[in-house]
Structure formats: C-alpha cells, structure tokens
Amino acid sequence: MSEQRPLFHFEISERKVLLRLFDNFCVLLSLSLVGIIFNFDYFRITSDTWTWTLVFVLYFNIFNTVFELYDLRKASQWDASLQNVLLSTALTVLFFMLTPYLTPVLPENRLQILFFFLAIALAMLLWRLLYINLISTPRFYKRVLVVGDSFDIRLIADSLQKSDPNYMVVGFVNTDHRGNHDLDESGLLRFEVDKLSDTIRAHHINEIVVASGYQKGLMLSLYTQLNELLKTGFPIRDYIQVYEEVTRRIPVEHVDKHFYRYFPFSRSNQNKFYLLVFRVLDMLISLLGLIFGILILPFILIGNLLANRGSLFYRQERVGKNGKVFSILKLRTMTRDAEPNGPRYAEKNDCRVTRFGKFLRRSRIDEIPQFYNVLKGEMSLIGPRPERPVFVRELSDSIPFYDTRHVIKPGLTGWAQVMADYGTCHTDSLLKLQYDLYYIKHRGIFLDLNILLKTLSTVIFYRGQ
C-alpha cells in the first residue's frame, strides 16, 4: 500500500482556514500595492495606522461570515461567490467609513473610496476564482470507501457530498454479497471484501468509513483487514463520527440503544458561568429587540390594518424546557380561523398566510414579540425551536430521542433554524432534530456566535418561512 500514496486532499476545517487566510492576505496585499502604485492615501498599512488595519480586518471577517463566504458549497460556485463578495465588500467599506474615530477621515477626492472598494473586491474575486478552478476540483477531493451492509449507501453518499462538495464517496465494500455487478444502481462502485487493499491502491482511497450494522458487527475477514490497515496508520473512522463532522448534525435514526455513547451532553449545559452570561445576554438583547419592535410598531399596525385585517398578536401553546408548556407570543401572519380542522404543519407558500404575513415571516419580524418570552425566561435567544404539544406527542412516538431536545430552553433562533428549511413533514422534523441534538452536544460560545451570524444572513437574504 505504501507503493502508491493516496492523492492529497484538504479537510473541511483546512479549506475554511485556507479561504479565510488568503482572503485577508490577498486584500491587504492589494491595498498595499494600490497605495504604493497610485499614491492612495485613504488607507495605508503602517505602524502608525495599525488601528485602521485592525478595524478593517474585523469588519472584513465579520461580513465575510455573514454573507456566507466560508460556506464550502457556495464557495465552490462562481455565481454565489461573486454576489457574496460584492455584498460583503460593500458593507465592509460602508461600516469602515461610518466609524471615523477608529478609521481615517474621508478623503477630499471621493474617487479614493471607489479605489478602496475595487482593491478589496477585485483581490477577493481573483483569489476565489483561483480557489474554484484549482482547489475546489477533483484533484483535491477526499476519496472515501464505505464499509457496511445495513445502511442505504446512496443516502450516505448524498448526505455527505451535499454537505461537503469535496467529499467523494468512491464506492462501498460488498459485505452482504448481494449482486455480482461492479457498479451499484446508485452509481457507486461496489468492491469485494477480499480485495480491500488492492481497491485502496487502485482508486487512491484516502479514508475508510465503517458503516456496518452495530448489531451484526463486522465479518472476521473484513475485521482482520481493517485491523492491519490501522496498524499502518491508514485512517479508518466510524460513520456516526464522520456524519456528525461533515454534516454538523447527529444521525439519530442510525444510532442504536447505546445512544449516550455517541451523544455526550455539552459541558456548557451545566456550566453555571456560561449559563449566567447567556442569561444576561438574553435579557439585554431581548430589551433591545422589544425597543426595536416598539419603534417599528406603527408601520406594522398600518400593514396589519390593510393586509391582515384582524388582531395583531396571537398566543399559542408550545413545549419548553423539560416538557413544560408555555404560551408563545407572535405577530399574526395567517388568516383568522386558519385551522378549522385542527392543527397542521405550516407549509412553504402556505395559502393560510396573508400577503403582509408573508413579509413578516420572510423578514422574521413576526418573531419580535418572542423577545418577551425570552425576557420571562421561558425561551432563550438560541436553542431548539419550540413545537406545539400535539406535534411533540406525534413526533416523539415516531422519531427516536425527539424528547431529548427539551433538555435545554427553546430558542428564538438556533442551529436547526439557520441550517435547515422550515419543517413541514416528518422527514423535515427528523432533519431539524439532528441539528438540534448537534447543538445540544456541542453548545458553546463559538457555536452560539456562528448561529447569530448565520441568523443575520437569514434575515439579510430574506430566507424566513
């Protein structure tokens, strides 16, 4: 196996670091060259102006994150990269100009602002074009072989490759000996157990993912070969671990009765200092959110009067922490008597939603009254979305570990809300549960900040449902 080493590849975290590192390097280099060549004096990188550079880098990285420039799927698409680079650059320049105490005074020659914008945007676009054509290509894909007979190989490949475009499932080991074809109907190559080492060399496999049935275990011959590969340092990983790392959610439908072996709770769930700081931030942000809601209330009243024609607010029972039911407060977005035949899931393009209600939902303005629930302590700023009791009972009966999402307070926003589409069926609820459990497992300050930035992206791109 040492005769031909697997092709070089970048891990997910390595590509994100690479993107961010070269974004900063290329832009700062571009600004330096523009300053030297064109005598550009609005922004200079010197020892006397280090605060300007620090403020610029801060704004630059924040808006790059908000506009999803480190989403690997979008980073590999030129159209999405072009749009997001221009938006991020525009906001970076705008905020840089609006903080004159920390940044240089506006130049007399306003064309320098245009040079400032172009120097940032063109450097970014040139680097992103190189990334798409050189790095985000098959030569740097991670080539993976899946071992196992109890999982749907097509679903495994689709879920992993959809989350990470550079993650390539080449094929799988035929452990159950069903069928004699080399190519499975899913389009993936099928290999035999006794040819594992040859397969790794011939197809430049970088990693083996073991997705064998936990109840049946691995056959002896396969186990022996995997053990020999491990001794040589070849990477062999468990499917649950890989799925969680690549998709950033937990595949509860594939976890057996030993669930807590794979799902240890985050220390933050019991960390008193973290919870205290989190609660203080909840209260401060809730007060600011309610003040903002009061300021825009006249416009909402006018829109509600013209397009909703009914009560402005409505209350609804939801399930909170430890299964406790509370009354959530929201702006009404549906027609009156929207559920004559009993509760049902909201749907995409739901006919019950009014024209003004659609605007409130897409902009997330309808959720501003929930800051009141956060202030009362019934909800938190970040956490699983609270569901109605009738749906909780239904989903708990059909989805394993669904009640586990109630170990923390429900949230105004959350990992599932920013990563998944609006839940309209059992499958969507399962997907959102996977994200919710990932948050409960990995809850911490960095994940919380990531969720807040992604929430800003959701509002800016008008993705509410």
Order of alpha helices (4+ residues) and beta strands (2+ residues): alpha-alpha-alpha-alpha-alpha-beta-alpha-beta-beta-alpha-beta-alpha-beta-alpha-alpha-alpha-beta-beta-alpha-alpha-beta-alpha-beta-alpha-alpha-alpha
